[in-house]
């Protein structure tokens, strides 16, 4: 007998791409968090390219992340 509750939906190429993009966006924010701490603790400015990339990463996460249930 097949346990249907164990079946997973087939992922499309877009689903896989979205998962990769989401993981990369989260990783980028994690890797660059130290810039934010340096700004708060020491007043060290965040480089403009890092600011822009962090904004893009947050937008990607907002677009692709599924809401927690």
N, C-alpha and C positions, 0 to 999 in steps of 0.2 A: 504494500500500500504506500502511496506517495503522500507525504506530509506537506500539504500546500502552504502551511504557515512558514515553512522553511525556504520557500521560493523567493528569489529576488528578481526585481524587474531588470530587463535587459537594458544596459546603458548604451546610449547613443554616443557617437563621436563628440557631439556637443556637450553631453553630460560629463564625459571624461575631461574635455578641455576646461569646462567650468570648474570641475573639482581641482584641477591643476592650478588654474588661475586663482581660485580661492585660497589654496594652500600657500601659493607664492605671496599673495597679498598679506596673509596673516604672518608669514615668516618675515617679510620685509618690515612690518610694523614692530615685530618682536626684536629684530636685529637693530632697529634704529631708535628704540625706546630710550637709549642712553642719551640721545640728543635732547630729548624732552627733560630728562632729569638734570642734565648739565645746564639747561636754560633756567630751570626752576632753582636749582641749588647754587649755581655760580654766575648766572646771567650770561652764559655763553650762547650767542645766537645760533639758531639752527640754520644751516645753509639753505638757500632758496630752492636748490634742486631737491634736497631731502624733503623740505616742506611740501613741494609740489607732488613728489612721489608718494608721500604719506597720505595726502589728500586723495590721490588716485587710488591708493590701496584701500582706504576706507570706503570710497565709492564702490569699488569692486566687491568688497565684503557686503556692503548694504544691498547690492544688486543680486548677489549670488547666495548669500547665507540663508539657510532656512530658519524660520523663527523657532525658538525652543518651545517644546510642548510641555 
